[in-house]
């Protein structure tokens, strides 16, 4: 399984934007909410599951979208089902580790 990621930094914290690869370049809409899953924001490189796990565990600020991505973060204990929001049936989650 592959994931699309972009890694950065903000105020000495590692940031991670990660999504299911099949969502890259798509736009999802629900009511007045629109989310562009752009290559500019999520598409720096593709990684396998093991690298995705490492990035999820070692990043401080994580923006994730997609069922595979969100499920992996919950499996690792990084994310919580309580924080998951759905946009047109697609899970979206933001995590800030303190």
C-alpha atoms as one frame of an Amber mdcrd trajectory, in Angstrom:
protein
   0.000   0.000   0.000   1.248   3.498  -0.820   0.520   6.918   0.611   1.181
  10.387  -0.763   3.016  12.682   1.651   4.551  16.098   2.066   6.831  16.682
   5.048   7.765  20.098   6.360   8.486  22.000   9.535   6.763  24.723  11.510
   8.234  26.307  14.652  10.612  23.382  15.281   7.833  20.805  14.733   7.699
  18.249  11.939   4.553  18.648   9.851   3.050  15.889   7.762   0.364  16.098
   5.096  -0.608  12.566   4.110  -3.404  11.050   2.026  -4.494   7.899   0.247
  -2.782   8.002  -3.162  -6.024   7.562  -5.106  -7.360  10.831  -3.616  -4.425
  12.934  -4.826  -5.611  15.646  -7.208  -9.294  15.206  -6.331 -11.768  17.710
  -4.974 -14.332  16.596  -2.412 -17.394  18.652  -1.614 -20.179  18.515   0.915
 -22.710  21.288   1.375 -20.680  24.522   1.444 -17.390  22.765   2.253 -14.828
  22.061  -0.479 -11.478  20.332   0.023  -8.859  20.202  -2.720  -6.481  17.301
  -2.177  -3.797  18.978  -4.223  -0.448  17.621  -5.338   1.103  20.844  -4.049
  -0.111  20.139  -0.498  -0.034  16.315  -0.309   2.096  15.175  -3.224   5.778
  15.608  -2.486   6.459  11.856  -2.689   4.909   8.402  -2.405   5.831   6.182
   0.547   5.078   2.611   1.546   3.229   1.575   4.697   6.357   1.246   6.847
   7.594   4.742   6.004   4.071   6.127   6.492   3.975   4.552   9.977   7.310
   6.140  10.865   6.218   9.549   9.597   2.906   9.361  11.479   4.651   8.359
  14.708   7.371  11.015  14.451   5.466  14.063  13.208   4.004  16.687  15.539
   1.364  18.237  13.277  -0.466  15.864  10.928  -3.123  16.625   8.334  -4.532
  13.422   6.864  -7.299  12.418   4.502  -8.533   9.046   3.253  -9.769   5.830
   4.824  -6.435   3.967   4.599  -4.460   6.881   6.033  -6.846   7.642   8.892
  -7.233   3.920   9.736  -3.445   3.525   9.903  -3.116   6.487  12.264  -5.827
   5.097  14.556  -4.194   1.633  14.474  -0.917   3.254  15.607  -2.625   5.245
  18.372  -1.653   8.514  16.677  -5.216   9.521  15.815  -8.525   8.943  17.527
 -11.846   7.997  15.988 -13.426  10.791  18.054 -11.581  13.410  15.976 -12.443
  12.032  12.536 -14.687  14.201  10.372 -16.353  12.986   7.200 -16.508  15.005
   3.999 -18.646  13.289   1.350 -17.920   9.951   3.018 -14.137  10.486   3.074
 -12.470  10.640   6.520 -10.350  13.650   7.422  -8.302  14.108  10.595  -5.882
  16.677  11.998  -3.585  15.744  14.890  -1.493  18.081  17.051   0.868  16.268
  19.404   1.750  18.236  22.508
